[in-house]
Amino acid sequence: MEVLWLMLVALLVCLLSLHFLRQLRAQRSYPPGPLWLPVIGSIWRAGLKADTDTVSKLAKRYGDLYMLWLGHIPVVVLFGYEAVKEGLINHSDDFDERVLTPFLKLFANGEGIIFSNGHTWKQQRKFGITTMRKLGLGKKGMEHQIEEEAHQLVETFAREKGQPFDPAMPIFNSISNVICAVVFGHRFPVEDKEFIKLMGDFYGLLTFLCSVDHMVYELFPWIMKRLPGPHRKALASAEAVLSFARKEVEKHKEHHGAHEPQDFIDFYLSQMKKSENDPNSTYNEENLVHCIFDLFIAGTETSALTLQWALLLLANHPDIQEKAHREIEDVLGSSQIFHYQDRKKLPYTNAVLHEIERFRYIFLLGGPRQCSKDVNMRGFFIPKGAIIIPDLRSVLCDPTHWETPEEFNPNHFLDEDGNFVEREAFLPFGAGARVCLGEQLARIELFIFFANLLRAFTFQLPEGVKELNTDPIVRLTLAPRPYKLCAVPRNSSS
């Protein structure tokens, strides 16, 4: 019996060795990367601790196009401007699929815009882009609502009377209300109980998606789905947000047709009516609900974190803050209303805002894609189904495109005469087929919120604080550590 067991063990070792050697031989045509090991792959080489240096270290060793293995799944990382541009633009159609992880499948179900693929994604995305334009993105309609929300935030800050406070939740609520205006056609008072619960559920879900618990679930879904834990609370929060969206859809259906479309839901219901007899239509209520969910995911955390970083950096750099404020006062004078077009008259203020987005890019990497077919890139073979990770942070800190990539320097976006300069390596919203749907909305709201806050207040460090910590909390997003500052009203706005 012992001899039989030894023979079986020897046979198993031989088979594993042959498989290992066959895998190594097959990888000769793949991009370079750490050694692949059976079962665990090569992700071990990246380490267990997520930080902004890991990807950079691997790129220095293996080049700006390299491969890791998540178990048996190949993961291709694009590092630096040239590799990211080639991947996202030259191979835009090849890398246009979204990775659907086990957790995302539970509540996204391949519906909506962000987490869909194929025909559903193309149809829903096209509708989303068209509808955002109809809603007046960049025109007076939507811009006016953003201006109103910015004024509400100024009033909220003013109630602190220059005393130290944490601006995170007021910013999150205001940005969320912009999305509410786009989707539902109205804002919610911040004391509204339904709005408070909605924000609590949504914030709880985002916190989980950016946590280690989420990564553990994705690695061991067959175990985690049978256990209690934070993932169950996150799923309950996701369902609560979807339920809230369904209720709003029902309210809109009761009054649909009584007036011209006023918001995203109105336009979608009209499109559903037009497409009733189209067998290829993906316009239905479930896709509508998930589109609403996607607009909140794409448009809330991103802009809210950027504004939190903005105020932190302004407080740490009073000279830059004061120079931007003087420009606003000199150019706009007594005008009480900011328009997005005013950015053209404010090159320094615009440069400061762009540098905030570059210097403190809010994601650890870029949104993962999936290879829809076998691809040859730079002489390497990338198999169908491979996960593609564009490292947008490496683009925004690429030393071949930025003079001082590790410094907060608004001059990155100014020429010698002080004019604002667009930079081709400024890609915080991505590029190609999956470029952020809400890019234009984000640009408008960030400028209007930023300029209004900068004009109304001087952002100062609390007494006894020499500098706010700029080291981020590293998860999927890079959030500032909780901080307090003083929003001291300026005489001209008090």
Secondary structure by P-SEA (a helix, b strand, c coil): caaaaaaaaaaaaaaaaaaaaaaaaaacccccccccccccccccccccccccaaaaaaaaaccccbbbbcccbbbbbbccaaaaaaaaccccccccccccccccccccccccccccccaaaaaaaaaaaaaaaaacccccaaaaaaaaaaaaaaaaaaaaccccccaaaaaaaaaaaaaaaaccccccccccaaaaaaaaaaaaaaaaaacaaaaaaaacaaaaaacccaaaaaaaaaaaaaaaaaaaaaaaaacccccccccaaaaaaaaaaaacccccccccaaaaaaaaaaaaaaccaaaaaaaaaaaaaaaacaaaaaaaaaaaaaacccccccccccccccaaaaaaaaaaaaacccccccbbbbbccccccccccccccbbbbcaaaaaaaccccccccccccccccccccccbbbbccccccccccccccaaaaaaaaaaaaaaaaaaaccccccccccccccccccccccccccbbbbbccccccc
